[in-house]
Amino acid sequence: MPSVFTAFALVFACLTAAHAQLPAPGLEGISPLSAEEEGHEQDIFSMPPPVEHPVTFEESDFNTKPWMKDFEWVIVINKADKGDDRQSLRIYQNQKLLTADEIIAATEEMYGADYMGRFSRDLKKRLWAPDVFKISTGREEFERRGQHGASRDSFTITPSGFFVPQYITYRHKSEAYSNKTCGSGYVVKRVVRGRYPNQWVEKVYRRQPKCVYMEKVVFFNNSIALHKAASGTEGQLGQRASGGCVRLPASVAMYLFVTIKHASGAPMPKINQDGTVELDGNNQVVKVDSNTTIWGKLNARAALIIVQNKFVEPKPSPKPPRRPGRL
């Protein structure tokens, strides 16, 4: 039979353990940090960045990589933030570079000249050259939840590489990055920080739900997509500004949405993100009718999307002519 001292010790141990599980005074009814919330306290670099490949594009690639000619549409994006070709997009149809005037003519035929009038005029402001369009790719940073309306910690990177279109939709609701409120009212969440006995309550205010509607959307790398720049962000085209997607001038987005959606679905070369193509045992290009994506198995289309990070040395400014009679 245990002694009185032993019994007392057991009771004291049980009471101590029970007390340790109670919240600190004044914190009753507030749950401790969840596993997800504790994750936000960890090193911001604990999550890996998206996979990238240092690919580049030259027009000569149509000859050195003849399989590229199988793609009627080749969209070339440069996500660099410096140099003469920064934040730019080019569109090739059957190896021919299209101009803004051709895009305007095509979209006015697709949607009607009256409807496209303001978009056509706006496109003239979104050009680096007659055939080079201003875009906005990812900010290329690790951002904490709340920055730029982010709903979670994430890398705002537009991955470089070779891609094919995946899911295509006229309109997509995204809650990853929000620039406007879809609903109304504030939600207050009380979060316990620290560990007992040094705990405190932090009130987190969030106006929700928040979302942004992306229009004329062509997903090409899981959740990364080409889409029309949201209203009010057009002035940022030409600089890194997105959460990872590629923002486009309205006319360009409307053009690519239609042309890629209706691009031929013949068997297409199976490409890798590093810019190589799959070969079979006879060293022949492997062609596929569909591609497996997070959206399911989708039909292959005759469109190729290339994202590069290529610095182009700025051209020196011309020197003013020397005035006569002066050294």
N, C-alpha and C positions, 0 to 999 in steps of 0.2 A: 504494500500500500504506500503510495507517495506521501511524503511528509507535507505538513502544512506549508512549509516554505516553498516546496516544489510546486504545489498547487497555486500558491500566490504568484509565483514566477510565470506560470503558464497563462494565468488570467491577465497579468500585466503585459505579457508579450502580445496576446491577442488584441487587447485594447490599443496598444501602440501601433500595431499593424493596421487596425481599422482606422485610427486617427490619421495615419499617413496617407490613406486613400481619400480622405475628405478634402474638399477644396479649401483654400485659404479663406479666412474670415472676409465676408463681403463679396465673395466670388461664387456663392452658391448658385447653382442652376446654369453655370457657364461651363461648357465642356472645354477640356484642354485642346491644344493644337492637334488637328488631324495630321495624318501622315503626309497628306498633300501640302498642308500649311507649313509643316516642319521643313518640307523640302525647300521652301522659299528662304529658309534661314541658311541653307547650305551655300557652298561656293558657287558663284554664278557660272563658272566654267565647268560645272559637273556634268552638264548635258552636252552631247556632241553636236558640232555644227553640221549642216547638211553636206552631203558628198558633192565635191566639185572636181572638174577636170580642166586643165589649162588648154582648152582647145582654141584654135584660131581659124579664121576663114579668109580665103582669097578667092577671087573669081576664077583663078586658074584651077581651083579644086574641082570645078566641073569637068576638067579634062583629066586631072590626076586621080580623081575618084569618080570614075564614070558612072557608078551606081547612083550618084546624086542626081543624075539626069532623069532617073525614074520618078523623081518627085517634081510634080508640076509647080508646086509652090515651095519656095525656100525663103524663110523669114530669118534675117540675120540681126541679132541684137548685140549691141556693145554696151556693157554695164559699167565701163570705166567712168570715173568721175573727173578725169583730167584729160587734156589733149584735144586735138581737133575733131576726134570722132566720138567724144564722150556722149553717153546717154542717147544713143541713136538706134534707129531701126531702118532696115532696108527690106524691100519686098521684091523677090525675083519670081517671075512667071516664065517657065521654060527657059531659064538662064538669062532672061532679059530683065534689067532693072526698071521698075515702074516709077513714074514720076507722080508728083502731087496732082498735076492736071489730069493724069489718067485715072487716079483714084477718085477725084472729084467727078469726072465724067461717068465712071462706072457706078458710083453710089447714087448719083442723081438719076441714073437709069433704074437702079434697083428700088429706090425709095421714093422717087419723085423729086423734081428740081425744087418745087416750092418748099417741101419739107426739109430738104437738105441745104437750103440757102444759107442759114446761119452757121451750120457746121462746115460748109465749104469755105465760107469767109474766115472762120476760125482757124481752119487748117493752114491757111496762108501765114498765120502767126506762129505755127508750131513746126517750122522747118529750119534745119541747119543748112540745107541745100535743096534744090528743086526735087531731088530724089532721096533725101535723107530726112527722116522724121524725128522730132524730139519726143522722148519718152521719159518715164520715171521708173527705175528699178528699185530694189531694196536698199535700205539705208546702210546695210552691211555692218550691223552692230548687234550685240546682245542686249536686249531690252527687257527690263523687269516689268512685271504685271502692272498696268496702270500708265506706263509711258506710251504716249501717242494713242491712248485708248485701248492698249493691249489687254486682252482678257487673261493672258497667262504669260509667263516668262518664255521668251522665244528669240531665235536668231532672225533678224530681218535681212536675210541673204537671198538673193536671186541666184541659184546654183548655175554654174557654167557647165556647158556640155552640149551634146546633140540630143534632141528630143523629138517625139512625134506627138501630134494632138491626141488627147484622151477624151475626156468628157466635154461636151459643148452644150451650152445652155444660154437662152436669151437673157435670163435674170437669175442671180444667185444671192441669197441672203447670207452674209458672213458676220459672225460675232467675234471673230479673232481680233480684228481691228475696227474700231467704231469711230466715226466722226460725227454721228448724230444719234439722237435718241429715238428709238422706235416706239417707246411707250412713255409713260410719265410717272412721277413720284420717286421719292428716295427710299432706298432700303438701307437700314442701319444694322450692321452686324457687329456684335461684341466678340472680340477675340482675346483669349488669354495669352499673354506673352510671358516669357521667362519660365522658371520652374520654382515650385514651392520650396521655401516660404517667400522667395523674392519674385512674386508674380504681380502683374498689373493687367488692367483691362484696357484694350485699345478699341475705340469705336471706329469702324470702317464705314464710310458713307459711299454709297454708289447709286447713281441714278440709272435705273435699268427698266426694261431691257434696252441695251444699246446694240446697234447693228449698222451695217452699211450694205446697200444693195449694189452689187456689181452687175453691170450690164454688158451684153455682147461678150460673153465669157468663153474662152478656150483654155481649158486646163491642159497642161502639158507635162507637169512633173508633180504628181499627186495633188497637193492643195495649191500649187503655184500655177498661176494662169495669166494669160493675156486678157485684158479687159479695158473697157472704156473708162477713162479717168472720171472719178466722181465729180459731180457738180461742185465748183468752188476750188478744185485742185488743179485745174488746167494750167494756171500760172506757174505751177511747180514743174511742169514738163521741161525736160532739159537738165534736171538735177535729180540726184537720188532722194527719194521721198516716200517710198512705199514700204509695206511690211514684208515684201518679198515678191509680190506679183509684179507684172509689167503693165504700167498704166499707159494707155494709148490716147492720142487725139481721137475725138469722136468719129470722124470720117474713116480713119484707119481701122478703128475697132469694128465699125459697121461693115466695112469692106471685108476684113478678114473673117468675121463671123459668118458671112454668107458664103464666101469662096471656100473656106476650109470645111464648112458644114456640108457643102455640096461637091467637095473634091472627090475624084474617082476613088472607088474602093477596091481597085485591082490589087492582087498580091504585091506587097511592097517589101523592099529590103529590110531585114531585121538589123537595126543599128544598136550600138552600145553608146552609153553616155560619153565615153572617151573619144568618140568620133570614128571608131572602127565599125566594120560591118561583119556580121556573122557569116562564116564560110562553112560549107559542108565538107565531107571527106574527099570530094573531088576538086576542092578549092573553088567551088562555085558559090555565088552569093545566095544565102538563104533568104527566101521570101515567105511572107506570112500574110494570111487574110485578116488576122485580128491580133490585138495586143492585150495582154493581161495587165489590168490596172487596179487601183484601189476602188475604182468605180465598177469593176467587173471586167468581163472580156468584151472589148469594143472593136468594131470594124477598123481595119487599117485604112488610112487616107493618104492621098498623094501629096502630103505636106510635111516639111521638115523645118524644125525650129532650132536655130543655133544661137547659143548664148556664149559670148566671149567677153573677156576682160582685157582689152587690148589698148595700150597707150599709143596714140599717134602723135608724133612730135609736131607741135604747132608750127605753122609756117611763119617765118620772120616777117614782120611788118615792113612794107616797102619804105625806103628812105625818101624823104621829100627831095625834090630836085634842088640842086644848089643854085642859088641866085647869082646871076651874072655879076662880075666885078667884085665878088667877095671870095676870100680864101676859105 
